[in-house]
Amino acid sequence: MDTNKWNEFTGDAAAFEYSGAALGKSWKKLHTGDCEPWPDSDDLQQAWRLFHAGRFAESVNAGVAVGDAAHVVVNKASGIYADYLEDDEKTRQAIYQAGIRRAEAAIEADPENANSHYFHAYHLGRYSQSISIAKALSQGLGGKIRKSLDRAIELAPKHGEAHTALGLYHAEVIAKVGKLVGSMTYGASADKAMEHFNEAIRLTGAPIAWIEYGNGLYLIYGDRKLDESNEAFEKAAAMKPVDAMQSLDIEYAKNSLE
């Protein structure tokens, strides 16, 4: 993965420098959403420091240097970068495709790792969005996303980001094919979407949980829930970020309200 031309995070990276022991002390707060365990390796810890500071290219490079044990930080750093900072659609798709392959290898090597499954669904979901949900469903990608998210939550029931993603899965399917077909063909339902969104908010209260809840409300209910959707975005926009990822989430929420 060529990171030499990656764009830089322009936020206040200095506010998110978890140097030395600060990373360990803040680990639970930083990883409430993904339930990633504390890494024993100093090199892997440094890759995570770079991620939280928004130095995504450096984080990916540091993770790649560590090897297979760093698949989670590489997939998270590359995914957040592609979501928010990459302008070129082909490059973005290539990042997601690399993430899918990396996660598939991680699942094969360690099928009991919840984040192997979660980041498989994450990159597959983002890639699916980039080619249109309808095309993705026709290619059977929806079933793969659902399977990986279900497995991630089975392995880590408190995985807030997986609950957020599964809520969005239900909402996007319903928005694309309707409640009846969504239920009969893909097992999607509005009630399940809301259950997962509410669980994610309960577990993490993170900006992205509120953002995707707002998105889900609008996808399922349209203008009937527009005020509630905007309220969810307002809650996200008013938060104080704990790292660069949350800073980007919050900026997205603010821009969405303009």
N, C-alpha and C positions, 0 to 999 in steps of 0.2 A: 504494500500500500504506500503510494508516494505521498508523503505529507509535506513535501518541500513548498508546495504552492498553497497550502491551506491558509485560509484567512485567520486573523487573530481575534480573540475575544477582546473587546474594547472596553469592557466594564472595569470596575475597581478590583483588579486581581489581588492587589496588596491586602485587601480586606479578607481574603480567603486563603492566606498563606498559613497552613497548619504545619508549621515547622516543628521539628523535634518531637517532644512528648505531646504537643498539642493535638496531633492527629489522633493518638490513642484516646486521649481524654474526650475528644469530640466525636469519636467513631460512631457511637450509638445514635447520636443526633444526626450525623451525616448519612447514616445507612439504615435509618428506620424504614425507608421505602423499599430497599432491595434485600434487606436481611443478610447482606454479605458479611461473613465472619472476618474477624481481625486477621490480617495476613502476617505470618511470622517472618517472612523475608523482608529485609531492609530495602532491597531493590523494588519489591512489589509495593511496599509502603510509599516509596518515593513516587512510583507511577500514579498512585492514588492522590498524593499531594498535588501533583501536576494537574490531575483531572479536576480536583476541587477548586484549584486556582484558575481554571479556564485555559490552561496551557495544553490544549487538547492534542495537538500534533506531538508535542514532547511526551505527553502521557502515553500515546499510542506507541511511539518509538521506544520508550522505556519499557512498556509492557511486552512488546515484541522481543526485546532483548532478553527479558526474563524467560520467555517461552510459553508453553502451553498453560502453565499455572496462572498466567496473567490474562486468560481469555476474557474474564469478566470486565476488568478495567479497560482492556482494548475495545471490547464491544460497546461498553458504555460511553467511553470517550469519543469513539468514532461515530456512534449513533447520535449523540447530542450535538456533535459538530455538524454532522450532515443535516440534522433537523433545523438548526438555527443559523449556521454560519456559511454553509456552502451554497453558492449561487448557481452553479452549473448543474443542470438536471442529470446529465450523464454521469458526472462525477458522484453525485449524490446516490444514484442507483448503484453504481459500482461499489460504493462504501457499504450500502445495505447488503448487496450480494456477497461481499467478502465477509460481512458479519454473519450472514446465514451459514456460509460454509464453516466459519470458525466455530459457531455454536453447534453445528451438526457433529463436528469432530469432538467437541467437548462432551456432547451427550454420549457419544460412542465410548469415550474414554472414562467418563464418570456420570453414569445415568442417574445417580442419586443427588446430583448437584442441581438445586432448584434454579440457580441463575443460568445454567447451561440451557435449560428449557425456556426460561423467561426471555433471555436475549435472542434465542431462536425465534420466538414469537414476535419479539420487538422488531427485529430487523426484517422479518418476513412481513410483518404488518406495515411497516413504513414503506417497504418495497411495493407492497400491494397497493397502498395509497398512491404511490407514484405512477402506477400503470392503470389506475382506476379500480375502484372496488368491484365493479361489475366484471371486469376482465379477470381480476384476481379470483373471484368466486367461480367463474367459469373454468378456471384452471385448477380448481380444487385447493387453492391456497388457504381459504377460510377454514377448512377442516384441519389443516396442519397447525394453523395459528391457535385454534380452539384447543386442540390436543395438547400443544406445548404449554399453554396457559393453565389448563386444567392440571397438568402434571406438576407445574411449578407450584401451584397453590396446594396440591396434595402433599408435596414435599415440604412446603413452607407456608402454612395456613395464614401467617401474619404478613405475607409478602404484599405490601400495600400497592406497589407498582404493578404487580400482576393483577390484582383486583381492579385497579384503574383500567388496565389494558383490556381485561375481560369485559368490563362494563362497556367500554367503547366498542368492542367487537359486537356485542349484542345490539348496541345502538346503530352502528353502521350497517349491519345486515338488515335490520328493520327499515332503515331509511332507504336502502337500495331496493329491496325486494318486497317490502310490506310485512305486516305482522303475521298474516296467515302463512305465506310461503316461508317467511323467516323462521316461524315456529316449526312447521312441518318438515322443512328441508334441512335447516341448520340448527334447530333447537334454540333459536334466539327468542327472547321475550323482553318486553319493556320492564317487567317486574324484576327479572334477573339483572338487567342492566343497572337499575336503581339500587338493587341489593349490593352489587359489587362496588358501585360508586360510593355508596354510604359507608361500606366497610372500609374502603380505602381512606376516606375522610376520617373515619373513626381511628384507624390505625396510625395515620401519618399527619393528617391536617395539612399536607404539603400543597404548595401552589398548583402543581400539576394535577393533583387530585380534584381540586376545585375547578380548574380549567376544563378538564375532560368531563367532569360532571356537567358543567355548563354546556359544553359541546353536545353531550349526550342528550340533555334535555331538549335542545333545539333540533337535533337529528330526529328524535322520536316524536316530539309534540309540536315542532314548528313555532309559529307566532303565539300559540296558546300558552307557551311557557317561556316566552321571550324575557319577561321581567325577571323570572327566577334564574334564567340563564345568565342574564346580565349581572344579577346579584352575586352569582358564583364567581364570575370574572372579577367583579369588584373586590371580593374577599381575597382572591389571589393577588390582585394588583396592590392591595394595601399591606401585603406581608413584607417582612424583612428577610432577605435571603441569607442562607447559611453557607452557600457556595456559588460558584459561577453558574452551575446548571440552574439552580433556583433563580438566580439573577436573570437569566435568559427567559425562564418561564414567566417571571413576574413582568418583564418588559413586554413579552408577547401579550400578556393579559391586558396591560395598559394600552398597548397599541390597538388591541381588538375593541376597546371601549371608545376609541376616538371616532 
